[in-house]
Amino acid sequence: MFISDAFAQTVGAAEPSIFQMFLPLILIFAVFYFLLIRPQQKKAKQHNEMLSAIRRGDRIVTGGGIIGTVARVNDNELLVDISENVRVTVMRGTVADVLTKTEPVANSEPEENTDNHHSKGKRSRKRDRSKKNG
């Protein structure tokens, strides 16, 4: 009895606004975003870039801990040499890390002067043979 009368007699403190009520929740979300969500998104982006950059000759580690060298690259699959005469097919998404990267393939266009070098080489050999014979 006495307690309810006491509450009824207190005339009020102003109720907090909606913004003040949600401010702690907003601050908690901001802390979670900057400490957990954002770094995880950056890490996932770097991992996806690493996966898309895998090419033949790279030495990789799979999620299961298998270390091997990439022999062939398809869209979602990698053919990996894990030992001599042992090749396994691995899903690209299961690659945990790339240990060593290979150099990019050089431009495969032949030089323009390669034919001239070959013909000169043949001529000089013929001259050398004629000098030996004669």
C-alpha positions as CSV (number, residue, x, y, z in Angstrom):
1,M,0.0,0.0,0.0
2,F,2.6,2.6,1.0
3,I,4.8,1.9,-2.0
4,S,2.2,2.5,-4.6
5,D,1.2,5.8,-2.9
6,A,4.8,6.9,-2.9
7,F,5.2,6.3,-6.6
8,A,2.0,8.0,-7.3
9,Q,3.1,11.2,-5.5
10,T,6.4,11.7,-7.3
11,V,5.9,14.2,-10.0
12,G,8.0,13.6,-12.8
13,A,11.2,13.8,-14.1
14,A,11.2,14.4,-17.8
15,E,11.2,11.3,-19.9
16,P,14.3,10.8,-22.1
17,S,13.8,11.5,-25.8
18,I,13.8,8.7,-28.4
19,F,17.3,9.8,-29.5
20,Q,18.6,9.4,-26.0
21,M,17.1,6.0,-25.7
22,F,18.7,4.7,-28.9
23,L,22.1,6.5,-28.5
24,P,23.7,3.6,-26.6
25,L,22.5,1.1,-29.3
26,I,23.8,3.3,-32.1
27,L,27.2,3.6,-30.3
28,I,27.4,-0.1,-29.8
29,F,26.7,-0.7,-33.5
30,A,29.3,1.8,-34.5
31,V,31.9,0.1,-32.4
32,F,31.0,-3.3,-33.8
33,Y,31.2,-1.9,-37.3
34,F,34.6,-0.4,-37.0
35,L,36.2,-3.1,-34.9
36,L,34.6,-6.3,-36.4
37,I,32.6,-5.9,-39.5
38,R,34.8,-3.5,-41.6
39,P,38.1,-5.4,-41.0
40,Q,36.4,-8.7,-41.8
41,Q,35.1,-7.2,-45.1
42,K,38.6,-6.0,-46.0
43,K,40.0,-9.4,-45.3
44,A,37.4,-11.1,-47.4
45,K,38.0,-8.7,-50.3
46,Q,41.8,-9.4,-50.1
47,H,41.2,-13.2,-50.1
48,N,38.9,-13.0,-53.1
49,E,41.5,-10.9,-55.0
50,M,44.2,-13.6,-54.1
51,L,41.9,-16.4,-55.3
52,S,41.2,-14.6,-58.6
53,A,45.0,-14.0,-59.1
54,I,46.0,-17.7,-58.9
55,R,47.7,-19.0,-62.0
56,R,49.7,-22.0,-63.1
57,G,52.9,-22.6,-61.2
58,D,51.8,-20.9,-58.0
59,R,52.5,-22.9,-54.8
60,I,49.4,-23.0,-52.6
61,V,48.0,-24.3,-49.3
62,T,44.5,-25.6,-49.3
63,G,42.1,-25.3,-46.4
64,G,42.9,-28.9,-45.4
65,G,46.6,-28.1,-45.2
66,I,47.6,-29.7,-48.4
67,I,50.6,-27.9,-50.1
68,G,50.9,-28.2,-53.8
69,T,51.7,-26.5,-57.1
70,V,49.0,-25.4,-59.5
71,A,49.2,-27.3,-62.8
72,R,46.0,-26.1,-64.4
73,V,43.4,-23.4,-63.7
74,N,39.7,-23.5,-64.6
75,D,36.9,-21.2,-63.6
76,N,36.2,-22.8,-60.1
77,E,38.7,-25.7,-60.1
78,L,42.4,-26.0,-59.8
79,L,44.5,-29.1,-60.8
80,V,47.2,-29.2,-58.1
81,D,50.4,-31.4,-58.1
82,I,50.9,-32.5,-54.5
83,S,53.6,-35.1,-55.2
84,E,55.3,-36.7,-58.1
85,N,52.7,-38.2,-60.4
86,V,49.9,-37.2,-57.9
87,R,47.4,-34.6,-59.0
88,V,44.2,-33.6,-57.3
89,T,41.4,-31.3,-58.3
90,V,40.7,-28.6,-55.7
91,M,37.9,-26.0,-55.6
92,R,39.3,-22.5,-55.9
93,G,37.4,-21.3,-52.8
94,T,39.2,-23.9,-50.6
95,V,42.6,-22.3,-51.1
96,A,43.8,-20.8,-47.8
97,D,47.0,-19.1,-48.9
98,V,49.4,-18.6,-51.9
99,L,52.9,-19.4,-50.7
100,T,54.9,-18.4,-53.9
101,K,53.7,-16.5,-56.9
102,T,55.0,-17.1,-60.4
103,E,56.1,-14.3,-62.6
104,P,53.5,-13.2,-65.3
105,V,54.0,-14.8,-68.7
106,A,56.1,-12.5,-71.0
107,N,54.7,-11.3,-74.2
108,S,54.6,-14.3,-76.5
109,E,54.8,-12.4,-79.8
110,P,58.0,-13.3,-81.7
111,E,60.5,-10.6,-82.5
112,E,60.5,-9.3,-86.1
113,N,64.3,-9.9,-86.6
114,T,64.3,-13.6,-85.6
115,D,64.2,-14.8,-89.2
116,N,67.2,-12.7,-90.2
117,H,69.3,-14.1,-87.4
118,H,68.5,-17.7,-88.4
119,S,69.4,-17.1,-92.1
120,K,72.6,-15.4,-91.2
121,G,73.6,-18.2,-88.9
122,K,73.1,-20.8,-91.7
123,R,75.2,-18.7,-94.1
124,S,78.0,-18.4,-91.7
125,R,78.0,-22.2,-91.1
126,K,78.2,-22.8,-94.8
127,R,81.1,-20.4,-95.1
128,D,82.9,-22.2,-92.2
129,R,82.4,-25.6,-93.8
130,S,83.7,-24.3,-97.2
131,K,86.8,-22.9,-95.5
132,K,87.4,-26.3,-93.8
133,N,86.9,-28.2,-97.1
134,G,88.9,-25.9,-99.3
